[in-house]
Protein backbone atom coordinates (compact mmCIF):
# COMPACT_ATOMS: atom_id res chain seq x y z
CA UNK A 1 0.00 0.00 0.00
CA UNK A 2 1.45 3.39 -0.97
CA UNK A 3 1.92 6.25 1.48
CA UNK A 4 -0.89 8.16 -0.26
CA UNK A 5 -3.26 5.21 -0.08
CA UNK A 6 -2.41 4.67 3.57
CA UNK A 7 -2.99 8.32 4.42
CA UNK A 8 -6.28 8.43 2.56
CA UNK A 9 -7.55 5.22 4.12
CA UNK A 10 -6.51 6.29 7.61
CA UNK A 11 -8.18 9.68 7.23
CA UNK A 12 -11.37 8.15 5.93
CA UNK A 13 -11.65 5.50 8.65
CA UNK A 14 -10.81 7.84 11.51
CA UNK A 15 -13.03 10.59 10.15
CA UNK A 16 -15.98 8.21 10.06
CA UNK A 17 -15.34 7.36 13.70
CA UNK A 18 -15.08 10.99 14.80
CA UNK A 19 -17.97 12.38 16.83
CA UNK A 20 -19.89 15.23 15.26
CA UNK A 21 -18.63 18.22 17.25
CA UNK A 22 -19.62 20.77 14.61
CA UNK A 23 -16.13 22.03 13.93
CA UNK A 24 -16.05 24.97 11.56
CA UNK A 25 -13.53 24.65 8.74
CA UNK A 26 -13.12 27.26 6.02
CA UNK A 27 -11.58 26.46 2.64
CA UNK A 28 -10.20 29.35 0.58
CA UNK A 29 -9.14 28.35 -2.94
CA UNK A 30 -7.92 30.38 -5.89
CA UNK A 31 -9.97 28.56 -8.53
CA UNK A 32 -12.23 30.58 -10.77
CA UNK A 33 -15.95 29.99 -10.68
CA UNK A 34 -16.09 28.63 -14.25
CA UNK A 35 -13.35 26.03 -13.75
CA UNK A 36 -14.80 22.50 -13.37
CA UNK A 37 -11.59 21.36 -11.66
CA UNK A 38 -12.51 23.20 -8.48
CA UNK A 39 -15.99 21.73 -8.29
CA UNK A 40 -14.29 18.37 -7.72
CA UNK A 41 -12.15 19.84 -4.92
CA UNK A 42 -15.32 21.29 -3.40
CA UNK A 43 -17.07 17.92 -3.65
CA UNK A 44 -14.21 16.31 -1.72
CA UNK A 45 -14.34 18.96 0.99
CA UNK A 46 -18.12 18.62 1.28
CA UNK A 47 -17.93 14.84 1.67
CA UNK A 48 -15.27 15.20 4.36
CA UNK A 49 -17.64 17.53 6.18
CA UNK A 50 -20.38 14.91 6.00
CA UNK A 51 -18.04 12.19 7.28
CA UNK A 52 -16.67 14.23 10.18
CA UNK A 53 -19.67 16.31 11.13
CA UNK A 54 -17.71 19.50 10.45
CA UNK A 55 -19.27 22.56 8.88
CA UNK A 56 -17.31 23.32 5.72
CA UNK A 57 -17.43 26.75 4.06
CA UNK A 58 -15.80 26.73 0.59
CA UNK A 59 -14.84 30.16 -0.75
CA UNK A 60 -13.21 31.31 -4.00
CA UNK A 61 -12.83 34.68 -5.74
CA UNK A 62 -14.89 35.25 -8.89
CA UNK A 63 -11.72 35.53 -10.98
CA UNK A 64 -8.04 34.77 -10.40
CA UNK A 65 -7.41 37.69 -8.05
CA UNK A 66 -4.86 37.50 -5.25
CA UNK A 67 -6.10 40.66 -3.54
CA UNK A 68 -9.61 39.23 -3.35
CA UNK A 69 -8.26 35.89 -2.16
CA UNK A 70 -6.20 37.48 0.62
CA UNK A 71 -9.34 39.32 1.71
CA UNK A 72 -11.21 36.01 1.86
CA UNK A 73 -8.47 34.59 4.10
CA UNK A 74 -8.59 37.67 6.34
CA UNK A 75 -12.37 37.33 6.60
CA UNK A 76 -11.98 33.66 7.54
CA UNK A 77 -9.51 34.58 10.29
CA UNK A 78 -12.06 36.98 11.78
CA UNK A 79 -14.49 34.07 12.17
CA UNK A 80 -11.97 32.09 14.27
CA UNK A 81 -12.66 28.70 12.65
CA UNK A 82 -11.21 25.41 13.87
CA UNK A 83 -9.05 25.29 10.76
CA UNK A 84 -8.39 26.90 7.42
CA UNK A 85 -7.53 25.11 4.18
CA UNK A 86 -5.87 27.33 1.60
CA UNK A 87 -4.25 27.02 -1.82
CA UNK A 88 -1.15 29.19 -2.34
CA UNK A 89 -0.63 30.12 -6.01
CA UNK A 90 1.24 33.31 -5.02
CA UNK A 91 3.13 33.20 -1.72
CA UNK A 92 4.15 36.87 -1.85
CA UNK A 93 0.54 38.01 -2.15
CA UNK A 94 -1.07 35.51 0.23
CA UNK A 95 1.75 34.90 2.71
CA UNK A 96 0.92 37.78 5.10
CA UNK A 97 -2.71 36.66 5.42
CA UNK A 98 -1.74 33.02 5.95
CA UNK A 99 0.77 34.01 8.62
CA UNK A 100 -1.90 36.10 10.35
CA UNK A 101 -4.05 32.98 10.56
CA UNK A 102 -1.16 30.99 12.05
CA UNK A 103 -0.34 33.80 14.50
CA UNK A 104 -4.00 33.80 15.57
CA UNK A 105 -3.63 30.14 16.55
CA UNK A 106 -5.72 28.79 13.66
CA UNK A 107 -4.39 25.51 12.19
CA UNK A 108 -3.74 25.87 8.47
CA UNK A 109 -3.29 23.16 5.84
CA UNK A 110 -2.41 24.05 2.26
CA UNK A 111 -3.58 22.12 -0.76
CA UNK A 112 -3.13 22.10 -4.53
CA UNK A 113 -0.65 24.97 -4.84
CA UNK A 114 2.17 26.02 -2.54
CA UNK A 115 3.98 22.82 -1.57
CA UNK A 116 7.35 24.59 -1.66
CA UNK A 117 6.33 27.49 0.61
CA UNK A 118 3.64 26.05 2.88
CA UNK A 119 5.91 25.09 5.77
CA UNK A 120 7.70 28.45 5.74
CA UNK A 121 4.33 30.18 6.07
CA UNK A 122 3.35 28.04 9.05
CA UNK A 123 1.04 25.50 7.40
CA UNK A 124 0.92 22.12 9.15
CA UNK A 125 1.28 20.20 5.89
CA UNK A 126 0.44 20.26 2.19
CA UNK A 127 -1.82 17.98 0.15
CA UNK A 128 -1.06 18.06 -3.57
CA UNK A 129 1.56 17.23 -6.15
CA UNK A 130 4.91 18.69 -7.16
CA UNK A 131 3.89 20.70 -10.21
CA UNK A 132 7.41 20.89 -11.63
CA UNK A 133 7.94 17.14 -11.27
CA UNK A 134 4.53 16.43 -12.80
CA UNK A 135 5.34 18.67 -15.77
CA UNK A 136 8.72 16.98 -16.14
CA UNK A 137 7.13 13.52 -16.16
CA UNK A 138 4.68 14.68 -18.84
CA UNK A 139 7.50 16.12 -20.94
CA UNK A 140 9.56 12.95 -20.70
CA UNK A 141 6.62 10.79 -21.76
CA UNK A 142 5.70 13.08 -24.68
CA UNK A 143 9.30 13.05 -25.89
CA UNK A 144 9.31 9.24 -25.68
CA UNK A 145 6.15 9.26 -27.81
CA UNK A 146 7.96 11.19 -30.55
CA UNK A 147 7.28 14.85 -29.78
CA UNK A 148 9.94 17.25 -31.06
CA UNK A 149 8.56 20.78 -30.64
CA UNK A 150 5.92 21.82 -28.13
CA UNK A 151 3.68 24.51 -26.74
CA UNK A 152 2.50 24.83 -23.14
CA UNK A 153 -0.90 26.54 -22.94
CA UNK A 154 -1.30 28.60 -19.75
CA UNK A 155 -4.89 29.67 -19.07
CA UNK A 156 -4.20 31.37 -15.74
CA UNK A 157 -1.17 33.61 -16.13
CA UNK A 158 0.27 34.62 -12.76
CA UNK A 159 -0.43 31.27 -11.09
CA UNK A 160 3.01 30.09 -9.99
CA UNK A 161 1.91 26.44 -10.01
CA UNK A 162 1.08 26.64 -13.71
CA UNK A 163 4.42 28.30 -14.43
CA UNK A 164 6.08 25.37 -12.65
CA UNK A 165 4.17 22.89 -14.81
CA UNK A 166 5.42 24.55 -18.00
CA UNK A 167 8.98 24.76 -16.66
CA UNK A 168 8.96 21.08 -15.74
CA UNK A 169 7.52 20.19 -19.14
CA UNK A 170 10.29 22.09 -20.91
CA UNK A 171 12.99 20.29 -18.90
CA UNK A 172 11.51 16.84 -19.31
CA UNK A 173 10.69 17.31 -22.99
CA UNK A 174 14.24 18.36 -23.83
CA UNK A 175 13.12 20.00 -27.08
CA UNK A 176 11.94 23.54 -27.94
CA UNK A 177 8.89 24.68 -25.95
CA UNK A 178 6.95 27.95 -26.26
CA UNK A 179 4.41 29.28 -23.74
CA UNK A 180 1.00 30.25 -25.13
CA UNK A 181 -0.86 32.49 -22.63
CA UNK A 182 -4.65 32.59 -22.82
CA UNK A 183 -7.65 33.70 -20.80
CA UNK A 184 -9.69 31.15 -18.86
CA UNK A 185 -11.97 30.76 -21.90
CA UNK A 186 -12.18 27.57 -24.01
CA UNK A 187 -13.11 29.52 -27.15
CA UNK A 188 -9.99 31.67 -26.88
CA UNK A 189 -7.86 28.61 -26.07
CA UNK A 190 -9.05 26.82 -29.22
CA UNK A 191 -8.33 29.88 -31.33
CA UNK A 192 -4.84 30.40 -29.90
CA UNK A 193 -3.85 26.76 -30.16
CA UNK A 194 -4.97 26.69 -33.76
CA UNK A 195 -3.08 29.91 -34.48
CA UNK A 196 0.10 28.50 -32.91
CA UNK A 197 -0.11 25.34 -35.00
CA UNK A 198 -0.79 27.30 -38.18
CA UNK A 199 2.09 29.66 -37.46
CA UNK A 200 4.62 26.85 -37.00
CA UNK A 201 4.01 23.53 -38.73
CA UNK A 202 6.89 21.97 -36.75
CA UNK A 203 4.90 22.15 -33.50
CA UNK A 204 3.78 18.58 -32.88
CA UNK A 205 3.10 18.58 -29.12
CA UNK A 206 0.54 20.47 -27.03
CA UNK A 207 0.46 20.42 -23.23
CA UNK A 208 -2.64 21.90 -21.59
CA UNK A 209 -2.76 22.86 -17.93
CA UNK A 210 -6.47 22.12 -17.44
CA UNK A 211 -8.52 19.40 -19.13
CA UNK A 212 -11.89 21.10 -19.66
CA UNK A 213 -10.61 24.61 -20.29
CA UNK A 214 -7.53 23.72 -22.38
CA UNK A 215 -7.32 20.02 -23.17
CA UNK A 216 -10.73 19.73 -24.82
CA UNK A 217 -10.44 22.90 -26.97
CA UNK A 218 -6.88 21.86 -27.93
CA UNK A 219 -8.25 18.58 -29.28
CA UNK A 220 -10.90 20.52 -31.20
CA UNK A 221 -8.26 22.84 -32.68
CA UNK A 222 -6.07 19.95 -33.82
CA UNK A 223 -9.01 18.08 -35.32
CA UNK A 224 -10.14 21.20 -37.19
CA UNK A 225 -6.70 21.39 -38.81
CA UNK A 226 -6.60 17.68 -39.60
CA UNK A 227 -3.28 17.34 -37.77
CA UNK A 228 -3.23 13.66 -36.78
CA UNK A 229 0.48 13.98 -36.01
CA UNK A 230 0.02 16.29 -32.99
CA UNK A 231 0.40 14.82 -29.51
CA UNK A 232 -1.96 16.36 -26.93
CA UNK A 233 -1.74 15.90 -23.17
CA UNK A 234 -3.36 17.84 -20.36
CA UNK A 235 -3.16 18.23 -16.64
CA UNK A 236 -6.27 17.19 -14.74
CA UNK A 237 -9.36 15.35 -15.90
CA UNK A 238 -12.68 15.95 -17.58
CA UNK A 239 -15.06 13.39 -19.04
CA UNK A 240 -14.63 14.96 -22.48
CA UNK A 241 -10.84 14.93 -22.45
CA UNK A 242 -10.70 11.41 -21.04
CA UNK A 243 -12.92 10.29 -23.92
CA UNK A 244 -10.41 11.84 -26.31
CA UNK A 245 -7.65 9.85 -24.60
CA UNK A 246 -9.73 6.65 -24.80
CA UNK A 247 -10.40 7.31 -28.50
CA UNK A 248 -6.73 7.92 -29.27
CA UNK A 249 -7.23 11.62 -30.05
CA UNK A 250 -5.11 12.66 -27.05
CA UNK A 251 -2.05 11.03 -25.51
CA UNK A 252 -2.81 11.13 -21.79
CA UNK A 253 -4.16 13.12 -18.85
CA UNK A 254 -2.19 13.98 -15.71
CA UNK A 255 -4.33 13.27 -12.66
CA UNK A 256 -3.51 14.97 -9.35
CA UNK A 257 -6.64 13.53 -7.69
CA UNK A 258 -8.01 16.89 -6.61
CA UNK A 259 -10.92 15.22 -4.81
CA UNK A 260 -8.34 14.19 -2.21
CA UNK A 261 -7.08 17.77 -2.07
CA UNK A 262 -10.50 18.80 -0.80
CA UNK A 263 -11.27 15.73 1.28
CA UNK A 264 -8.04 15.09 3.17
CA UNK A 265 -7.28 18.58 4.58
CA UNK A 266 -10.81 18.92 5.95
CA UNK A 267 -10.61 15.44 7.48
CA UNK A 268 -7.19 16.16 8.96
CA UNK A 269 -8.31 19.46 10.50
CA UNK A 270 -11.44 17.86 11.95
CA UNK A 271 -9.32 15.11 13.51
CA UNK A 272 -6.92 17.73 14.80
CA UNK A 273 -9.72 19.75 16.38
CA UNK A 274 -11.26 16.66 17.98
CA UNK A 275 -8.25 14.55 18.96
CA UNK A 276 -5.16 16.67 18.34
CA UNK A 277 -4.11 14.29 15.55
CA UNK A 278 -2.28 15.44 12.43
CA UNK A 279 -0.10 13.58 9.87
CA UNK A 280 3.64 14.06 10.23
CA UNK A 281 4.29 15.14 6.65
CA UNK A 282 2.92 16.25 3.32
CA UNK A 283 0.59 13.99 1.33
CA UNK A 284 1.30 13.62 -2.43
CA UNK A 285 -2.01 13.32 -4.26
CA UNK A 286 -0.35 12.90 -7.67
CA UNK A 287 0.75 12.80 -10.39
CA UNK A 288 -0.74 9.80 -12.14
CA UNK A 289 -0.70 9.54 -15.95
CA UNK A 290 -4.03 8.32 -17.35
CA UNK A 291 -3.25 6.60 -20.64
CA UNK A 292 -5.55 5.18 -23.30
CA UNK A 293 -5.81 1.76 -21.64
CA UNK A 294 -7.23 3.20 -18.41
CA UNK A 295 -9.07 6.34 -19.52
CA UNK A 296 -12.43 4.66 -20.06
CA UNK A 297 -12.48 3.42 -16.45
CA UNK A 298 -12.17 6.96 -15.13
CA UNK A 299 -14.73 8.71 -17.35
CA UNK A 300 -17.80 7.89 -15.25
CA UNK A 301 -16.16 9.06 -12.03
CA UNK A 302 -15.05 12.26 -13.73
CA UNK A 303 -18.61 12.92 -14.89
CA UNK A 304 -19.74 12.41 -11.29
CA UNK A 305 -17.31 15.05 -10.03
CA UNK A 306 -15.00 12.64 -8.21
CA UNK A 307 -12.04 12.28 -10.61
Buried (B, 14 or more C-beta within 10 A) or exposed (E): EEEBEEBBEBBBEBBEEBEEEEBBBBBBBBBBEBBBBBBBBBBBBBBBBEBBBBEBBBBBBEEBBBEEBBBBBBEBBEEEBBBBBBBBBBBEBBBEBBBBBBEEEBBBBBBBBBBBBBBEBBBBBBBBBBBBBBBBBBBBBBBEEEBBBBBBBBBBEBBBBBBBBBBBBBBBBEBBBBBBEBBBBBEBBBBBBBEBBEEEEEBBBBBBBBBBBBBBBBBBBBBEBEBEEBBBBBBBBBBBBBBBBBEEBBBBBBBBBBBBBBBBBBBBBBBBBBEEBEBEEBBBBBBBBBEBEBBBEBBEBBBEBBB
